[in-house]
Amino acid sequence: MRTTLTLEDDVAAMLKRAQQKSSLGFKDLVNDLLRTALKQAMKPKSPVKRYRQPSTDTGQCLIGSVADIEHVFDELEGPMRR
């Protein structure tokens, strides 16, 4: 298949450097690099193993009920907090 491809400057520079290190022609180099990148991109992604935080029993609440916040502050800071 014949097509026109517009390369950005940085990509063209990388291709030029890769061609100097390789014995391949420009067309073959581009095809090989595209083939490799496309195969990698089409591979199924391995599922990410999610981390699960282990739970720990912290025991009974030392303050009692935390529903009454004024009582909690009195317990923590003492009666002189006001």
Contacts in CASP RR format, 6 or more apart in sequence:
PFRMAT RR
TARGET T0000
AUTHOR 0000-0000-0000
METHOD contacts of the structure
MODEL  1
MRTTLTLEDDVAAMLKRAQQKSSLGFKDLVNDLLRTALKQAMKPKSPVKR
YRQPSTDTGQCLIGSVADIEHVFDELEGPMRR
5 30 0 8 1.000
7 15 0 8 1.000
15 26 0 8 1.000
15 29 0 8 1.000
15 30 0 8 1.000
15 33 0 8 1.000
18 29 0 8 1.000
18 33 0 8 1.000
19 25 0 8 1.000
19 26 0 8 1.000
19 29 0 8 1.000
22 29 0 8 1.000
24 32 0 8 1.000
63 71 0 8 1.000
63 72 0 8 1.000
63 75 0 8 1.000
63 76 0 8 1.000
65 71 0 8 1.000
66 72 0 8 1.000
73 81 0 8 1.000
74 81 0 8 1.000
END
